[in-house]
Amino acid sequence: MNFKRYRDIVIVLLALAVPFWFLRASMRDPTEVTGPDKVVVRIAAPIQGVAATFARGISDLWGDYVYLVDVKENNAELSSENARLHDRVRALEALDQENARLRRLLDLKGSIKADVVSARVIGKNTNEFFRVMRVTLDRDIGDVGPNLPVIASDGVVGTTLKGAGNTVDVRLVVDAGSGVDAVVQRTGARGFVRGTGNDRKYEVDVEYMQRTDEVDVGDLLVTSGVGRRFPKGIPVGRVVEVIRRDFGIYQRVVAAPSVDFSRVEEVLIVTTPPPEEPPTR
């Protein structure tokens, strides 16, 4: 029992004395170092080197860890900021596109020599029987009658069907019940644009185009202004097919509408007749 107590005392004394002795030997003037001090220094040098290397390693690991944590936080912040800026850019691009559409519509409104009211598209119904778009007026003008021209910045949309309050149904120009008097912008050849009612794609036929009339694929069809229905010069469609027959009076012409009905958002409804235009021929 006494041996164990003395052993513990000796261990404690050595634990206190050895570091003190190493420190004393390391701090003495090299010219005054004694033999025992040299032995202590030689023993302590490798231990100190290992300890210093270990300490540097721990310090480097901790520094790398702190650095990686900071980098991760910075990356998260940068990713969040990048996503926010992308959303902002998309919002600005959408706003710019909307402003461009509204400017074109405003320019069109100013060029029409008739009373018009603007409206915003709120729905579409394009089944196999009807091609109809529903719009809501930007201001209350009372009841909107049928067969009034409806146009967008890209061209003819169709004609009004019926209205209820500030909501109006519009028959699209591609509907089989629709018709617009038009001319080929390049040559002045006249025809009557009628919707095909095709439930798979938007297209129109150009009827009463004589075989002698000059018309080619890519030609633009615009409203003639005849009949005081649509203002003159509004794009109706672009020719996509011409079938010239060797007999009969007329040739067959197929066109795609100028307006992309899946994208149109704002329209103008012409509420008063435009000025009378003389026939082209």
PAMIKE-442062 format. One record per residue (C-alpha): z, x, y; residue number from 1; chain. Coordinates in Angstrom, 3 decimals, padded with zeros to 6 digits. Each point is the difference from the previous one (the first is absolute). Last residue first. Layout:
// residues N
> Z  X  Y  NUM  A
...
END
This chain:
// residues 281
> -109.421  -059.946  046.260  281  A
> 003.358  001.433  000.990  280  A
> 001.204  -003.464  000.929  279  A
> 001.484  -000.356  003.497  278  A
> 003.774  000.440  000.348  277  A
> 002.212  -002.760  001.355  276  A
> 003.254  001.246  001.543  275  A
> 003.069  000.066  -002.304  274  A
> 001.567  -003.277  -001.150  273  A
> 003.759  -000.351  000.595  272  A
> 002.891  000.712  -002.383  271  A
> -001.116  003.344  -001.424  270  A
> 002.753  001.010  -002.433  269  A
> 000.860  003.708  000.035  268  A
> 001.407  001.866  -002.995  267  A
> 002.829  002.372  -000.941  266  A
> 001.007  001.421  -003.384  265  A
> -003.236  000.796  -001.831  264  A
> 000.577  002.301  -002.970  263  A
> -000.917  -002.019  -003.096  262  A
> -002.677  -001.833  001.963  261  A
> -001.955  003.202  000.655  260  A
> -002.283  -001.329  002.725  259  A
> -003.662  000.983  000.176  258  A
> -000.917  -002.295  -002.886  257  A
> -002.190  001.460  -002.774  256  A
> -003.635  -001.079  000.016  255  A
> -002.610  -001.394  -002.395  254  A
> -003.631  -000.632  001.006  253  A
> -002.559  -002.001  -001.957  252  A
> -003.510  -000.238  001.443  251  A
> -001.479  -003.167  001.422  250  A
> -003.386  -001.745  000.127  249  A
> -001.021  -000.026  -003.639  248  A
> -001.671  002.647  -002.128  247  A
> 000.162  003.735  -000.567  246  A
> 003.769  -000.042  000.427  245  A
> 001.922  002.615  001.940  244  A
> 003.571  000.373  -001.268  243  A
> 002.223  001.732  002.571  242  A
> 003.543  001.110  -000.870  241  A
> 003.043  001.351  001.888  240  A
> -000.681  -001.313  003.510  239  A
> 002.973  000.341  002.354  238  A
> 002.030  -002.944  001.205  237  A
> 000.867  -002.342  002.863  236  A
> 000.288  002.284  003.020  235  A
> 000.433  -001.925  003.309  234  A
> -003.108  000.262  002.224  233  A
> -000.055  -003.478  001.524  232  A
> 003.104  -002.146  000.197  231  A
> 000.307  -002.387  -002.954  230  A
> -000.707  -003.705  000.363  229  A
> -002.260  -000.463  002.984  228  A
> -002.906  -001.068  -002.246  227  A
> -001.687  003.399  000.126  226  A
> 002.325  002.909  000.710  225  A
> -001.916  002.134  -002.501  224  A
> 003.050  001.350  -001.814  223  A
> -000.457  003.520  -001.334  222  A
> -001.439  001.409  -003.240  221  A
> 000.068  003.766  -000.417  220  A
> -002.723  001.700  -002.044  219  A
> 001.244  002.220  -002.831  218  A
> -002.560  -001.190  -002.559  217  A
> -003.198  -000.883  001.795  216  A
> -001.424  -002.882  002.061  215  A
> -003.423  -000.431  001.554  214  A
> -001.078  -003.643  -000.103  213  A
> -003.312  -000.748  -001.746  212  A
> 001.702  -001.557  -003.016  211  A
> 001.886  -002.375  002.281  210  A
> 003.804  000.010  000.128  209  A
> 000.887  -003.673  -000.488  208  A
> 003.337  000.770  -001.666  207  A
> 002.201  003.065  000.308  206  A
> 002.413  -000.140  -002.919  205  A
> 003.653  000.992  000.402  204  A
> 002.448  002.250  -001.853  203  A
> 003.709  000.438  -000.727  202  A
> 000.669  000.755  -003.652  201  A
> 001.183  -001.570  -003.250  200  A
> 000.369  -003.656  001.041  199  A
> -003.575  -000.181  001.318  198  A
> -000.090  -002.849  002.537  197  A
> -003.490  001.155  001.046  196  A
> 000.623  -000.335  003.723  195  A
> -002.996  -000.887  002.164  194  A
> -001.666  002.156  002.649  193  A
> -003.065  -001.668  001.544  192  A
> -002.872  002.278  000.915  191  A
> -001.765  001.576  002.961  190  A
> -001.876  003.283  000.255  189  A
> 001.032  001.722  003.249  188  A
> -001.096  003.415  -001.278  187  A
> 003.056  002.268  000.141  186  A
> 002.702  -002.636  000.535  185  A
> -001.238  -002.191  -002.839  184  A
> 000.687  -003.510  001.233  183  A
> 002.621  -002.612  -000.772  182  A
> 000.690  -003.748  -000.163  181  A
> 003.315  -000.439  -001.839  180  A
> 000.865  -002.176  -003.008  179  A
> 003.142  -000.808  -001.998  178  A
> 000.348  -002.520  -002.837  177  A
> -000.507  002.622  -002.719  176  A
> 002.909  002.035  001.408  175  A
> -000.948  003.565  000.988  174  A
> 000.313  -000.820  003.734  173  A
> 003.650  -000.849  -000.544  172  A
> 001.234  -003.525  000.633  171  A
> 003.017  000.296  002.307  170  A
> 003.197  -002.038  -000.271  169  A
> 001.999  -000.278  003.228  168  A
> 003.743  000.117  000.713  167  A
> 001.270  -000.579  003.572  166  A
> 000.606  -003.689  -000.594  165  A
> -002.081  -001.046  -002.978  164  A
> -003.602  001.131  000.077  163  A
> -003.114  -000.670  -002.014  162  A
> -003.107  001.793  -001.212  161  A
> -000.626  002.738  002.564  160  A
> -003.076  002.187  -000.380  159  A
> -000.696  003.389  -001.571  158  A
> 001.068  003.641  000.371  157  A
> -002.922  001.311  002.077  156  A
> 000.215  003.625  001.126  155  A
> 002.010  003.218  -000.124  154  A
> 002.404  -000.860  002.871  153  A
> 000.580  -003.399  -001.560  152  A
> -001.783  -003.330  000.423  151  A
> 000.709  -003.689  -000.531  150  A
> -002.582  -002.515  001.196  149  A
> 001.159  -003.632  000.368  148  A
> -001.223  -002.307  -002.765  147  A
> 003.083  -002.265  -000.020  146  A
> 002.316  -000.841  002.897  145  A
> 003.110  001.857  001.136  144  A
> 002.758  -002.387  001.114  143  A
> 002.080  001.139  002.952  142  A
> -000.391  003.375  001.673  141  A
> 003.313  001.529  -001.069  140  A
> -000.027  003.772  000.169  139  A
> -000.406  002.892  -002.459  138  A
> -001.661  -002.341  -002.471  137  A
> 000.857  000.224  -003.696  136  A
> -002.686  000.775  -002.554  135  A
> -000.862  -001.204  -003.497  134  A
> -003.048  001.400  -001.809  133  A
> -002.249  -002.023  -002.308  132  A
> -002.655  000.867  -002.583  131  A
> -000.231  -003.189  -002.033  130  A
> -001.120  -001.033  -003.476  129  A
> 000.492  003.082  -002.187  128  A
> 003.268  000.904  001.703  127  A
> 000.532  001.985  003.190  126  A
> 003.088  -001.306  001.775  125  A
> 001.213  002.343  002.704  124  A
> 003.157  000.220  002.116  123  A
> 001.678  000.790  003.330  122  A
> -002.879  001.312  002.113  121  A
> 000.863  000.263  003.704  120  A
> -001.688  -002.016  002.727  119  A
> -001.672  000.602  003.351  118  A
> -001.413  -002.788  002.121  117  A
> -003.502  -000.001  001.477  116  A
> -001.756  -001.605  002.943  115  A
> -003.625  001.039  000.380  114  A
> -002.098  002.861  001.342  113  A
> 001.152  002.450  -002.657  112  A
> 000.153  003.642  001.138  111  A
> 003.661  -000.088  001.031  110  A
> 001.091  -001.316  -003.384  109  A
> -001.972  002.742  -001.740  108  A
> 001.736  002.655  002.103  107  A
> 003.363  -001.600  -000.826  106  A
> -000.866  -000.032  -003.708  105  A
> -000.997  003.656  000.137  104  A
> 003.232  000.846  001.841  103  A
> 002.013  -002.040  -002.529  102  A
> -001.544  001.874  -002.905  101  A
> 000.654  003.391  001.647  100  A
> 003.603  -000.989  000.757  99  A
> 000.496  -001.027  -003.624  98  A
> -001.433  003.289  -001.215  97  A
> 002.296  001.934  002.359  96  A
> 003.005  -002.025  -001.166  95  A
> -000.870  000.739  -003.630  94  A
> -000.368  003.692  000.830  93  A
> 003.318  -000.045  001.877  92  A
> 001.761  -001.637  -002.958  91  A
> -001.560  002.483  -002.404  90  A
> 001.112  002.901  002.217  89  A
> 003.555  -001.389  000.222  88  A
> 000.202  -000.432  -003.749  87  A
> -001.183  003.587  -000.434  86  A
> 002.585  001.155  002.570  85  A
> 002.798  -001.764  -001.892  84  A
> -001.158  001.503  -003.289  83  A
> -000.047  003.479  001.556  82  A
> 003.468  -000.508  001.506  81  A
> 001.392  -001.025  -003.377  80  A
> -001.689  002.927  -001.704  79  A
> 001.285  002.368  002.701  78  A
> 003.565  -001.295  -000.376  77  A
> -000.159  000.318  -003.783  76  A
> -001.486  003.470  000.316  75  A
> 002.753  001.013  002.430  74  A
> 002.684  -001.271  -002.376  73  A
> -001.590  001.859  -002.892  72  A
> -000.329  003.150  002.091  71  A
> 003.656  -000.202  001.043  70  A
> 001.118  -000.421  -003.606  69  A
> -002.293  002.843  -001.020  68  A
> 001.488  002.272  002.673  67  A
> 003.588  -000.889  -000.993  66  A
> -000.851  000.780  -003.619  65  A
> -001.768  003.222  000.923  64  A
> 003.012  001.086  002.093  63  A
> 002.363  -000.840  -002.846  62  A
> -002.098  001.955  -002.444  61  A
> -000.261  002.926  002.396  60  A
> 003.770  000.016  000.596  59  A
> 000.734  -000.197  -003.716  58  A
> -002.391  002.865  -000.614  57  A
> 001.483  002.023  002.834  56  A
> 003.496  -000.553  -001.400  55  A
> -001.121  001.051  -003.474  54  A
> -001.623  003.126  001.383  53  A
> 003.127  000.790  002.018  52  A
> 002.233  -000.553  -003.023  51  A
> -002.212  002.159  -002.183  50  A
> -000.017  002.739  002.620  49  A
> 003.750  -000.272  000.551  48  A
> 000.627  000.333  -003.725  47  A
> -002.377  002.936  -000.188  46  A
> 001.786  001.732  002.925  45  A
> 003.569  -000.846  -001.056  44  A
> 000.190  002.401  -002.942  43  A
> -001.470  002.863  001.983  42  A
> 002.245  -000.825  002.970  41  A
> 003.107  -000.141  -002.217  40  A
> -000.846  003.335  -001.605  39  A
> -000.607  001.541  003.402  38  A
> 003.359  -001.383  001.200  37  A
> 001.745  001.564  -002.992  36  A
> -001.501  003.380  000.864  35  A
> 000.854  -000.160  003.663  34  A
> -002.181  -001.212  002.875  33  A
> 000.836  001.789  003.230  32  A
> -003.495  001.193  000.883  31  A
> -001.439  -003.463  -000.831  30  A
> 002.316  -001.587  002.606  29  A
> 001.848  -002.860  -001.652  28  A
> -001.274  -003.613  000.151  27  A
> -001.438  -000.215  -003.514  26  A
> 003.117  001.491  -001.621  25  A
> 002.298  -002.419  001.814  24  A
> -002.148  -002.985  -000.908  23  A
> -000.110  000.983  -003.648  22  A
> 003.804  000.560  000.004  21  A
> 000.603  -003.387  001.643  20  A
> -002.310  -001.659  -002.528  19  A
> 001.897  001.714  -002.819  18  A
> 003.506  -000.607  001.343  17  A
> 000.105  -003.794  000.116  16  A
> -001.479  -000.651  -003.418  15  A
> 001.923  002.974  -001.345  14  A
> 003.271  -001.437  001.285  13  A
> -000.800  -003.425  -001.458  12  A
> -000.869  001.509  -003.361  11  A
> 003.196  002.056  -000.036  10  A
> 002.152  -003.042  000.779  9  A
> -001.690  -002.020  -002.738  8  A
> 000.629  002.772  -002.500  7  A
> 003.636  000.272  001.055  6  A
> 000.482  -003.730  -000.656  5  A
> -001.744  000.202  -003.356  4  A
> 002.082  002.984  -001.017  3  A
> 003.209  -001.799  001.016  2  A
> -000.864  -002.881  -002.378  1  A
END
